[in-house]
Amino acid sequence: MVFDVLKARGVLLFGQCRALLTAATTAASRASPEILPSNVLVEEEGIPDYDPKRFYPVNPGDLFHGRYEMVAKVGWGRSSTVWVARDTARHVWRWQSNRYVTVKVTVSDFVNQDAAKHELSMARRLETNPSHGGYPFMAARTCLVHEPMREPLWLFQRRWEAGKLPPTLLKIYLKFLLRGLDYLHSEYLKPDNILMGFEGPSVLEDFVREQAGHPMARKITDNRTIYVSRNDFGRLKSFRILPKIADFGLAECGDGCQPLRHPIQPPLFHAPEVLLGTNWTYNADIWNLGVLIWNLMENRDLFRNVRSSQGSYDSRAHMAEMIALLGPPPKALLDREKEWSEVKWSEVKWSDGISSPDGTLCQTPREYFKGPFFNSEGDFLYSQLIPNNISLSDLILSLEGEDKLLFLDFVGHMLQWLPERRKTAKELLEHPWLAS
């Protein structure tokens, strides 16, 4: 495996991965692109604190490091744009296929350069045991980039009737994801972090031809061009594709000497230990997977009543729904919350605290998540928020009989209040539901 860390005008470029794209013809490349009005916000321009000076102005045809030729923008985020680029050093013999990299071009401010270096560090850490059975299901296997992947899991899910993955296929994918988690243990797992591979080389070949014949729509302003991502690879030609875990920019090593108590996970995926501000580690991933399965199986969120009347995330309502589905939390977990409740983040890692979603600077998890949730006797302070007459069993409509009972037992080993009571990924791989 090769790591390439390239620098261009303060921007880090990462990669070297193998792909199966085909070069476009010169004639097709002369097609005229759609030019968008200057008052239309294009992708990264919609970021609240967007500053064009922070984003490197990549264009199709640019050659980075004298080697990587940019082909198409396929994604963007708060701290980067992502491009498919052809490795011009690949061709030695005419019969050899092209090799492409997916280049993640990060913004040029200090904070995000630090984040890029962190992501590179995580990728190097993942390279330590390539013989592990879960290693092939890590998309960052050749440095910090993903090998060319078709689409995120949430988009793939939409291709199925009613947005539900068939149970048989779900079991197969869960086996791959559990093998990946057994190897990885990243910070969190969600549909955006699971990418689906390609069903064959022809999909990518068709994609590049399409880019050449129909160039990306763009906006030209202030002597720079902002492109609209082109990441639709068309209809599936086959369902013989595999999922991979990707995007390690927010990953954390759970085996450090300091306790991990800062907020992680998207709101719907918050584990109990995260909301309560006790120490979290790798088994928070297992909780995430248990929550995610519901969405894949039933095309609905497991926790549905976690929004306030204004539409913002309500941690109290989330905790109330956990109690409705799992029963009250054990005393041991509440005792831990009391022990950690007054310990400030500044005493562990963050000297200035952490800003909550509403902009308030918080010094403790209790402040951040608007606790406390329980009184000194262990009673939930917002019992009026607990939904009535709901159970995990009632929320499963796609299974029945013995298969349903096995499934509930399977997820029951993941959705545990106490982190240490959750099964590991390796243990879950042995569960009879996956073999049924």
C-alpha positions in Angstrom: 0.0 0.0 0.0 1.3 3.5 -0.9 0.6 6.7 1.0 0.8 10.0 -1.0 0.4 13.3 0.8 0.6 16.1 -1.7 0.6 19.8 -1.0 -0.6 22.5 -3.4 -0.9 26.1 -2.2 -1.5 25.0 1.3 -4.0 22.3 0.4 -3.5 18.7 1.2 -4.3 16.1 -1.4 -4.5 12.5 -0.4 -4.5 9.3 -2.3 -3.5 6.6 -4.3 -6.2 4.1 -5.1 -7.0 1.9 -8.0 -10.1 2.4 -10.2 -11.5 1.3 -13.4 -12.3 4.5 -15.3 -11.8 5.1 -19.1 -10.4 8.3 -20.6 -12.9 10.5 -22.5 -12.6 11.3 -26.1 -11.3 14.7 -27.3 -14.3 15.4 -29.4 -16.8 14.7 -26.6 -14.9 17.1 -24.3 -15.8 20.0 -26.5 -19.4 19.9 -25.2 -20.6 23.2 -23.7 -21.4 23.2 -19.9 -24.4 24.7 -18.3 -23.5 28.1 -16.8 -25.5 28.9 -13.6 -26.6 32.4 -12.6 -24.3 34.3 -10.3 -26.9 34.6 -7.6 -27.4 30.8 -7.3 -25.5 29.2 -4.4 -23.6 26.2 -5.5 -23.0 23.4 -3.0 -20.2 24.5 -0.6 -21.3 28.1 -1.0 -24.3 27.2 1.1 -22.1 26.6 4.2 -22.9 29.3 6.8 -19.3 30.4 7.2 -18.3 29.9 3.6 -15.1 31.7 2.5 -14.0 31.1 -1.1 -10.4 31.8 -0.2 -10.4 28.7 1.9 -11.4 26.4 -0.9 -8.8 25.5 -3.5 -10.1 26.3 -7.0 -9.8 22.9 -8.7 -10.8 22.6 -12.3 -11.2 19.5 -14.6 -7.9 18.9 -16.4 -5.7 20.4 -13.6 -2.6 18.3 -13.0 -1.6 17.9 -9.4 1.9 16.9 -8.4 2.7 16.5 -12.1 0.7 13.3 -12.0 -3.0 13.4 -11.0 -5.3 14.9 -13.6 -8.7 16.1 -12.2 -11.7 14.6 -14.0 -14.9 15.3 -12.1 -16.1 16.7 -8.7 -18.0 14.0 -6.9 -18.6 15.6 -3.5 -18.1 18.4 -1.1 -18.4 19.3 2.6 -17.6 22.0 5.2 -13.9 21.3 4.9 -13.2 19.8 1.5 -14.2 19.0 -2.0 -13.7 15.6 -3.5 -12.6 14.8 -7.0 -11.9 11.8 -9.2 -8.5 12.2 -10.8 -6.6 10.1 -13.4 -3.2 8.8 -12.4 -1.2 9.8 -15.5 1.8 7.7 -14.4 -0.3 4.5 -14.6 0.1 3.8 -18.3 3.2 1.8 -19.3 1.6 -0.6 -21.8 -1.4 0.1 -24.0 -3.3 -2.9 -22.6 -3.1 -1.6 -19.0 -6.2 -0.2 -17.5 -6.4 3.4 -16.1 -5.8 4.0 -12.5 -7.7 6.8 -10.7 -7.5 8.4 -7.3 -10.3 10.1 -5.4 -8.7 13.3 -4.2 -9.9 15.0 -1.1 -8.9 18.7 -1.3 -9.2 20.2 2.1 -9.7 23.9 3.0 -6.6 25.9 3.7 -7.2 27.2 7.2 -5.1 25.8 10.1 -7.9 24.0 11.9 -8.9 21.9 8.9 -5.3 21.2 7.9 -5.0 19.8 11.4 -8.1 17.8 10.7 -6.7 16.5 7.5 -3.5 15.4 9.2 -5.7 13.7 11.9 -7.6 11.8 9.1 -4.3 10.8 7.6 -3.1 9.5 11.0 -6.3 7.4 11.3 -5.8 6.0 7.9 -2.2 4.9 8.7 -3.5 3.4 11.9 -6.0 1.3 9.9 -3.1 -0.1 7.8 -1.6 -1.9 10.8 -3.3 -5.3 10.3 -4.2 -6.0 6.6 -4.5 -9.7 7.3 -7.6 -9.1 9.6 -10.8 -10.4 8.1 -12.5 -7.0 8.3 -9.7 -5.1 6.5 -11.2 -5.5 3.0 -14.3 -3.7 4.1 -12.4 -0.5 5.0 -12.6 2.1 2.1 -9.6 4.1 3.3 -7.3 1.1 2.7 -4.8 2.9 0.4 -4.3 6.1 2.3 -6.8 8.7 3.2 -9.0 8.4 0.2 -11.8 6.0 -0.8 -11.4 3.8 -3.7 -14.1 4.8 -6.3 -17.4 3.9 -4.7 -20.9 4.1 -6.2 -23.0 5.8 -3.5 -23.8 6.1 0.2 -25.9 3.4 1.8 -28.9 5.7 2.3 -29.1 6.4 -1.4 -28.7 2.7 -2.2 -31.6 2.0 0.2 -33.9 4.1 -1.9 -33.5 1.7 -4.8 -35.6 -0.9 -2.9 -39.3 -1.1 -2.6 -40.6 1.1 0.2 -36.9 1.9 1.0 -36.5 -1.4 2.9 -33.6 -3.7 2.4 -34.7 -7.4 2.1 -33.8 -9.2 5.4 -31.6 -11.7 3.5 -29.5 -9.0 1.9 -29.4 -7.0 5.2 -27.9 -10.1 7.0 -25.2 -10.3 4.3 -24.3 -6.6 4.6 -24.4 -6.8 8.4 -21.8 -9.5 8.4 -19.5 -7.3 6.3 -20.1 -4.3 8.4 -19.5 -6.2 11.6 -16.2 -7.5 10.2 -15.2 -4.0 9.4 -16.2 -2.8 12.9 -14.3 -5.6 14.4 -11.2 -4.3 12.6 -11.9 -0.6 12.9 -13.9 0.7 15.8 -14.2 4.2 14.5 -16.1 7.0 16.3 -19.5 6.5 14.8 -21.4 4.6 12.2 -24.3 6.1 10.1 -25.6 5.7 6.5 -23.3 8.5 5.3 -20.3 6.6 6.4 -21.2 3.4 4.6 -20.4 3.4 0.9 -21.5 0.9 -1.7 -19.0 -0.4 -4.3 -19.5 -0.7 -8.0 -21.0 -3.7 -9.8 -18.5 -3.7 -12.6 -15.9 -1.6 -14.5 -18.4 -0.6 -17.2 -20.3 1.6 -14.7 -17.3 3.9 -14.2 -16.3 3.8 -17.9 -19.8 5.1 -18.7 -19.6 7.7 -16.0 -16.4 9.3 -17.4 -17.8 9.3 -20.9 -20.9 11.1 -19.6 -18.7 13.7 -17.9 -16.9 14.4 -21.2 -20.1 14.7 -23.3 -22.0 16.6 -20.7 -19.6 18.7 -18.5 -20.5 19.6 -15.0 -22.8 22.6 -14.5 -20.9 25.5 -13.0 -20.9 29.1 -11.8 -18.2 31.5 -12.8 -17.7 34.4 -10.4 -14.7 36.5 -9.2 -12.3 34.7 -11.5 -13.1 31.3 -10.0 -15.4 28.4 -11.0 -17.6 26.4 -8.7 -18.8 23.1 -10.0 -21.9 21.1 -9.3 -21.0 17.6 -8.2 -21.7 14.8 -10.7 -22.1 11.7 -8.6 -25.0 9.9 -10.1 -23.7 6.6 -11.6 -27.0 5.6 -13.1 -29.2 2.6 -12.6 -27.8 -0.5 -11.0 -26.7 -3.1 -13.5 -26.5 -5.8 -10.8 -26.9 -6.1 -7.0 -23.6 -7.8 -6.6 -22.0 -4.9 -4.7 -20.6 -4.7 -1.2 -20.6 -2.0 1.5 -17.5 -0.5 3.0 -17.0 1.8 6.0 -15.5 5.1 5.1 -14.7 8.7 6.1 -12.4 8.7 9.2 -12.1 12.5 9.6 -14.0 12.3 12.9 -12.7 9.0 14.1 -11.3 8.6 17.6 -8.9 6.1 19.0 -10.8 4.5 22.0 -7.8 3.1 23.7 -6.1 6.3 24.8 -5.2 7.2 28.4 -7.8 10.0 28.6 -11.5 9.4 29.0 -13.6 10.3 26.0 -16.7 12.3 27.0 -17.1 14.9 24.3 -20.3 14.8 22.2 -20.2 12.4 19.2 -22.7 10.8 16.8 -25.6 12.4 14.9 -28.5 13.2 17.3 -30.6 10.2 16.4 -27.7 7.9 17.1 -26.6 9.3 20.5 -25.7 6.4 22.8 -26.9 6.6 26.5 -23.3 7.1 27.8 -22.9 10.1 25.4 -26.1 11.8 26.6 -25.2 11.2 30.2 -21.6 12.3 29.8 -19.9 9.2 31.1 -16.9 7.7 29.4 -17.6 6.3 25.9 -15.4 4.0 23.8 -15.6 1.5 20.9 -18.9 0.0 22.0 -20.7 3.2 21.1 -20.4 1.9 17.6 -22.4 -1.1 18.5 -25.2 1.0 19.7 -25.1 3.0 16.4 -25.4 -0.2 14.4 -28.3 -1.3 16.5 -30.1 2.0 15.7 -29.1 1.9 12.1 -30.5 -1.6 11.5 -34.0 -0.3 12.1 -33.8 2.2 9.4 -32.4 -0.4 6.9 -35.0 -3.0 7.9 -38.1 -0.8 8.2 -37.2 2.5 6.5 -38.0 4.3 9.7 -36.0 5.7 12.6 -36.0 3.7 15.8 -36.3 6.9 17.8 -38.9 9.0 16.2 -40.0 11.4 18.9 -36.8 13.3 19.5 -37.8 16.7 18.2 -39.2 19.7 20.0 -42.2 21.5 18.8 -39.8 23.9 17.1 -38.1 21.0 15.2 -34.8 21.0 17.1 -33.3 18.0 18.7 -34.6 17.3 22.2 -32.3 15.1 24.3 -34.9 14.8 27.0 -37.4 13.4 24.6 -34.7 11.1 23.2 -34.0 9.7 26.7 -37.7 9.3 27.3 -38.1 7.2 24.2 -35.1 5.1 25.2 -36.8 4.4 28.5 -40.1 3.5 26.7 -38.3 0.9 24.5 -35.6 -0.4 26.8 -37.0 0.2 30.3 -35.3 2.4 32.9 -31.5 2.6 32.9 -29.6 0.6 35.6 -28.5 2.3 38.8 -24.8 1.7 37.8 -25.1 4.0 34.8 -26.9 6.7 36.8 -24.2 6.5 39.5 -21.5 7.1 36.8 -23.4 10.1 35.5 -23.4 11.6 39.0 -19.7 10.9 39.4 -18.9 12.7 36.1 -21.5 15.4 36.2 -19.3 18.2 37.6 -16.1 17.2 35.8 -15.5 19.9 33.2 -14.2 19.2 29.7 -11.4 21.7 30.4 -10.1 19.3 33.1 -9.8 16.6 30.5 -9.1 18.0 27.0 -10.9 21.1 25.9 -9.7 24.3 27.7 -12.5 26.5 26.4 -15.4 24.1 26.5 -17.6 23.1 23.6 -20.3 25.1 21.8 -23.8 23.5 21.8 -26.0 23.5 18.7 -27.6 26.8 19.9 -24.2 28.4 20.3 -23.9 28.2 24.1 -20.4 27.5 25.4 -20.7 24.5 27.6 -18.2 23.1 30.1 -19.9 19.8 30.9 -22.0 17.2 29.0 -24.8 17.9 31.4 -24.8 21.5 30.2 -24.5 20.5 26.6 -27.4 18.0 26.6 -29.5 20.1 29.0 -29.4 17.7 31.9 -29.8 16.4 34.5 -32.3 13.8 33.3 -32.7 12.0 36.7 -33.2 13.0 40.3 -31.1 11.7 43.2 -33.4 8.7 43.5 -32.9 7.7 39.9 -36.4 8.8 38.7 -36.7 10.3 35.3 -37.5 14.1 35.6 -39.6 14.2 32.4 -41.8 11.2 32.7 -44.6 13.0 30.8 -42.4 12.7 27.7 -42.3 8.9 27.8 -44.4 7.4 25.0 -47.0 4.9 26.0 -47.6 1.4 24.6 -44.6 1.0 22.4 -42.1 -1.8 22.2 -39.3 -3.0 20.0 -41.4 -6.0 18.9 -44.2 -3.7 17.6 -41.8 -1.8 15.5 -40.7 -4.8 13.4 -43.1 -5.4 10.5 -40.8 -7.1 8.0 -40.2 -10.2 10.1 -42.4 -12.7 11.8 -42.2 -15.9 13.9 -38.8 -17.4 14.9 -36.9 -15.0 12.6 -38.4 -12.0 14.4 -37.6 -13.4 17.8 -34.0 -14.1 16.7 -33.7 -10.6 15.3 -35.0 -9.0 18.6 -32.4 -11.0 20.5 -29.7 -9.9 18.0 -30.4 -6.2 18.4 -31.0 -6.6 22.1 -27.4 -7.4 22.5 -26.5 -4.0 20.9 -29.2 -1.8 22.5 -27.9 -2.1 26.0 -27.9 0.8 28.5 -24.5 -0.3 29.9 -21.8 -0.2 27.2 -19.9 -3.1 28.7 -23.0 -5.3 28.3 -23.1 -4.9 24.5 -21.8 -7.7 22.5 -18.6 -7.0 20.5 -18.7 -7.0 16.7 -16.9 -10.3 16.7 -19.4 -11.9 19.1 -22.4 -10.6 17.1 -21.0 -12.3 14.0 -21.7 -15.6 15.7 -25.4 -14.8 16.5 -27.8 -17.3 15.0 -30.0 -14.6 13.4 -27.2 -13.9 10.9 -27.1 -17.6 10.0 -30.8 -18.1 9.8 
